[in-house]
Amino acid sequence: MKKILVISSQIVGGCFIYADKIISNLRSNVEIAMPETVYEIRNAKPDWTFKYSGCSTLARMFSYLTLLFKVLFKGVSGKYDSLLLFGITKLDYYILRIWTLCKGKSFLVIHDGKMHIGEENRAFARQSIKMMKLCTSIIFLSEYVRNLVVSNFGIDKPYIIAPHGLIDYGQIRTINYSRQNDKPVLLFLGRISRYKGIELLLEALEYVDKSLYKEVVIAGKWSYEIPEIASELKITVIDKRLSDDEILTLISSSDIMLFPYLEASQSGVATLAINYLKPSIVTSVGAFKEQFCDNTAIFTEPYPRALASAITELCSSQDLRESLINNLKLLKSRYSWERIAGNLEIAIRTSHG
């Protein structure tokens, strides 16, 4: 059996976690190339590495040329059955261009498909489109993103859905349901951009009885200036890139997670909510309904009064929160990384490209 050549240029963040988890759970005949230096804990064991960050420009350029030569030489010699590529950088583009000379199948992972509000990057978007047109098949994390690509760019080719698996930062304490009179702590977690809907959340909280909750925590690095927040809303803002331990502490001390997004592809933070069985309030946008099921989260339209109503409902009902938790327990198995990677391998091996 020929090998699958797997290359990831990811070095940090959610895209790195996705690539690392998929790659470390691949079981068949694969050959893996990843950056020499990464800024997260790496579980995958690359067969060879290349210089991508933390070195001189000259060293990086030499490493790139070596990488491209390896791809071409080994690809043309027929060593690989297909290419699995995680990334849309210029290096990834050149890898994909070189690979077309090898006449093999190519699978490109696409996370978002289209840039989010407030994160427009025309050069990145153009490169993404060029690469989607160049590969033989696309790997999407959700049907929503696939439909977004088809409707916006007319790119309709063979595809595979490989959803984001569960993010796990270790063990936390479970909620103590004997605390019947405790008011819930609400948590928004993650990098904060315009499309995440913080202003929507602030407006919605104006319509919520403040006696229903103990505190709202908004934690994550802001990409824009923090708006003025009324003290009576009982909001704590933590503006920083959070460590794994800090994330665990925040999740452990929260009872409800909030996703007031204005738009979304899929959310890595949503997998934290699922993994740690946290009842969640989610706007009905993007791929959230693919990640959650109707009975594992409270869905709401992205409008202030609708969101306020959902917050009031979930804060007011301990029984509803317990019901959501029981349903989340059943949902967790769907997002096993081993299961996702295994299904992806089968799909790549059986694809006709």
N, C-alpha and C positions, 0 to 999 in steps of 0.2 A: 504494500500500500504506500503510495506517495505521501509525502508530508504536506501539512498545511503550514504555510509560512505566516506567522503571526507577528505583526509589527505595531508597537504602540509608542507614540512620542509624548504621551501624557506624563506630567511630572508632579501635579498637585491638584487638589480639589475633587469635585464630584466625578468629573470625567476620568481622572486617574483611578479613583476607587472602582468605578464601573469596569474599566479595562483590566485592572489588577485582579479583581474578583473573578471575572470571566476567564481570564488567562490561567489563573491558578487552579481553576476547576476543569480545564480541558483535559481530557483523558486519552485521546487517540494520538496518532503519530503527528506531532507538531514540532516546529522549530520556532523559537521565540527570540525576538530582538526588541530590547527596551533601552531607554537612556541609562547611561552609567550612573548619573546622579539624579535622584528624585527627592521630593520634599514631603513624602508621606511614608508610612510603614509599608514596605513592599512584601507581599506574600508570594507573588509569582517568581519563578526562577528562570531568568533569561538564559538562552544558550550563548548569546553574544550581545554585547552592549555597544552603544555609540555615544559620543560626547554631544550633549545637547544643551546643557546649562552649567554654569560655574567654571567655565574654562575660556581660554582666549579664542578670538574669532578664527585665527589661523588653525588652531587645533580642531575647532568645531568643523570648519570647512573640509579639512583633510578627512575627518571622521565621516562626514556626509558622503564624500566621494567614495570612500571605502565601502560604506553601506550600500550605495547605489550600485557599485561594481559587483558586490556580492549578490545582490538581488538579481541583477542582469545575468551574471555568469551561472549561478545555480538555477535560475529560472529557465534560461534557454537550454541548459543541459538536461532539463526534465526532472529535476529533483523534487519539485513541488507540484501538488495537484491544484492548489489555489492559494490566494493571498487574502488574509483577514487583516484589515487596516483600521486601527483606532486613532483617529485624528484628522484634522483638516488644515494642518500647517502647510507652509510652502514645501517643507521637506516631504510631507506626506503626498503632496501633489506630484513631486518629481518621482517619488517611489512608484506611484500609480502610473505615471507616464512610462517609466522604464518597464513596468510590469506588462504593459500592453504589447511590448515586443516579445514577451514570453508566451503569448497566446493562451494564458491560463485564466481561470475564473478569478474574479476579484470581488470581495465583499467589504463594503465601506460602512462603518458605524456612524449614524447621524443621530445626534441627541435632540436638537431643537428644530431643524429644518428652516426656520425663519427667525430672524433676530427679534428679541423682545422689545417692548416699549422702553425707551431710555437707554437701550444698549445697541443702537444701530451702528454697524461697522460695515460700510459698503464693500471694502476690499475683502473682508472675511466672507461676506455673503456671496460675492462673485466667485471666490475660490471654492466655496462649498458647492455652488451650483455646477461649476466646471467639473468638480470631482464626482458629483452624483451622476453627471452625464457620461463620465469616462468609465466608471466601474460597471461590472456586469450585473451585480445585485446590490441592494441596499439593506442594511440592518437598521431597523427603527426600534425605538423603545416603546412605541405605542402606535396604534392605528390612527390616532388623532394626528400625530406628526406626519405619518405617511400621507394622509388625506390632505394635509396642509401643503406638502410638497407637490402633490399632483395638481391641486387647484391653483396654487400660486405660480408654479414654474413649469407645469405640463410634463414633469418627469415621472413617467409611469412605467416602471420596469420590475422585474422579479424582485421580491423583497421577503424579509424574514422579520418577525416580531420577537425581540428578545428583551423583555421588560427589565427595569432596574430591580435588582434583588435587595434583600434586607441589609441595611447598614446596622452594624452591631458594634457598640463600643464597650461591651462587657455587661456584667450583672449590675442591676440597680434594685433598690427596694421596691416592692409592690405597694399599690395604694391600700391603705388600711380602711376597709369598708365598715369598720365598727365606729368610725368617726362620723356618725350620722349628722351631727350639727356643724361640722367643719364647712367653711365656705371654700369653693374650689379656687385654685390658682390657674390662670389662663396663660398660655405660652405661645408666642410667635418666635420661631427659631430659624436662623439662616441668614445668608448674605442679603442685604436689603437694597433692592433696586425699585425703581418707580412702579414696575409691573406687579410687585408683590402686594400692593394695595394697603399700605400702612395708613394712608390718609382716609381710605374707605373705612378701615377699622376704627380710627379715631372718631370719625363722624358717627359711626354706628354706636359706639360706646356712650355717646351723648344721650341715646334713647334707652339705655339699659339702667335698671335700678342698681345703684352701686352697692347696695346691701347684699346683692346676690353673689358677689365674688369677693375674694380676699385681696387679689392683686392681678394685674396683667403685666407680664414680663415680655419685653421686646428685646431680643438678644441676637446680635450679629453685626457685622461690619457694614456701616451705611456707605452707599456710593454717592450720596448727595447730602445736603445740609439737613440736619434733623429739624423738623417743624416744631413750632411751639406747642406744648402739651399742657392742657389744663390739669392742675394738681388734683382736682376732685375726681378725675378718672382713675386714680390709683394705679398709675403706670410707672414701672421701673424700666429704664432704657439702659442696655449694656451695649455700647458701641465699640466692638472689637472683634477680631478674628478669634473664634473660640477654640480652645484645645479640646481634645477628646474628653478629658476629665471634667472640664467645665460643662460640656454638653450633657454628660451623664448626670451631673449634679442638677442641672436645670430641668432635665426630663424627670428625674427622680422626685423633684419637689413640685412638679406640676400635675394637674388633674385633667386639663383639657388643652388640646393643641389647636391653634388657629391657622387657617390658610385662606386669608381674605384676598387672594390673587385676582387681578384684573384680567390676566391671561396666563396660560401655562402650557408647557409641553408635558413633562412629567416632573415629579419632584423627588429628589433624594431624601428630603426631610420627611416626606410622606411615608417613606419606608421605615423611618425611625418611629413614627407614630404607630405603624402597624406592628413593627417588631416589639415595641415596648407596651403594646396594648393600650394606647392612649386614645380615649374618645376625642374625636376631632370635628371641627366645624369647617366645611370646605365650600368654596364657591363653585358653582357649576360651570367651570371653564376648562378648556384644554382637555388633558387626559386624566383628570382626577377621577372621573367615573369609571375609567378603566383600572386605575390603581386601587381605589376603594370599590366596594359594592354598595348598593342602596341601603343595606342594613348594617354597614360597618362605619358609617359616618353620617353626620347631619349635613345635607346639602342645602345650599341657599343661593339665590340669585345675587350677583355682585352689586347690590344696592344697600345703602345704609340701614333703612328700616327693616329690610329682609334679613340682613346680617344680625341686626339687633334682636330681632325676634328669635333667631336660631340660638344666639348666645343666651337669651333669657330662658328658652326652653331647656337647654342642656344644663345650665347652671341650677335650674330649679328642680331637676329630677335626678336623684341618685339612682333610681331604678333604670332610667333610660341610659345612664352612663354604664351601669353594670351590664345591661343588655348589649350595648355596643362592644364592650370588652369581650364578652362571650363570643360574639360573631367575629371579632378580630382574631381570636384564637384559631378559628377555622380557616381564616384567610391567609395566615402566615405561611402555610406549607406551599402555597402557590409561588412564593418568592424566594425559595431556596436557590442559592447560587449554583449548587451542584445540579439541580434540576434544569435551571435556565441554560447553563453552559452545555449540559448534555443534549438538550433539545436543539441548541444552536449547532453543535457538532454534527448531529444527524442531518439537519437541514442543509448544511454546507456540503457534506459528503454526498447527499442524494440530489443536490441541485445540478441542473444541466447548464446553468449559466446563460 
